[in-house]
Amino acid sequence: MTKKIPVTQPLLPPLEEFVPYLEQIWESRHLTNAGPFHEKLEKDLADYLGVEHLCLFSNGTMALLTALQALRVTGEVITTPYSFVATAHSLLWNGLKPIFVDIAPGSFNLDPDRIEEAITPATTAIMPVHCYGTPCDVDRIQKIADRYGLKVIYDAAHAFGVRHQGQSLLRNGDLSILSFHATKVFNTFEGGAIICPDAKTKQRIDYLKNFGFADEVTVVAPGINGKMSEVNAAFGLLQLNYIDGALARRKRIDTMYREAIADMPGLQLLFSPSDDHNFAYFPVVVGDDFPLSRDALFERFRARDILVRRYFYPLISTFPMYRHLESARPERLKVASDISSRILCLPIFDALSVEAFDSIIEVLQTALSERA
């Protein structure tokens, strides 16, 4: 039986190295509520990422929900249709109205040229996504936000470790949200974080993620249970010992893909990552001049047990809870609709073997040879 090649695979350090962490948890019986591993991971992650303040969460979606609460966002929020559904779902769960804006041509990110025209008196925030870890046009987005007095919350779920203009990409906006889901380059099984600019904001977020408790008898906000457990935090600390090596291997695989695909007509790569990227995804846009349509190529890969994914298809705006919105109309989202119909993410993870890589490239080469 052929072994399936997943689109991604979680980084898992040696199991025997995790056991001592578990033994400490068993000894202390401190399982949650900001235990010693939780406190250390917040500090070590902030240091690693080059940020001042970081709040750990049970998952990235809970972090998104809480970030909106922390900034007291109301009314309408401008966001992208080209993302995972959690981006927009977090708005609905907060009683907010998503206003979808198209992505920029030649990009996967929110188009700054389209943001300003979508602003209304009800707009209070912008929620862009650093899609595939590629930085949004943070300078232009911030200028627009400053001009209209809007908050900016970045869904940076893909952007762990990414640097931009000499500093952490996560420093942009009012808040940035990370995901440590098993599909991400850095995982804690499940987990997430909010990057915040100052100690006062961190304190408010810490209250919100713990039911609003300020102390044993004082509740200062209608909070929720968003805390990360000691087991997840301990795993994150172990992951930090291995993340640099994993990112370096991802970079090599990215380079191999680019060299192999460079001369393949009909396959477009919309960005070239810098050394400050995290190589979390390898998206390819399938053009009309490729012998197979995107979906036919998808099925060709699947027939070979190569589990490529159509990230992000369909667009969030096409789902039933959003399609009634005026901003969800396809004619308003032409670039995103086109990219969504052509996108294919090829497998990339630190343990991808040479044999698996060769199988992936063979599928592409075979498709091209059929046209010759």
Disulfide bonds with the S-S distance in Angstrom:
none
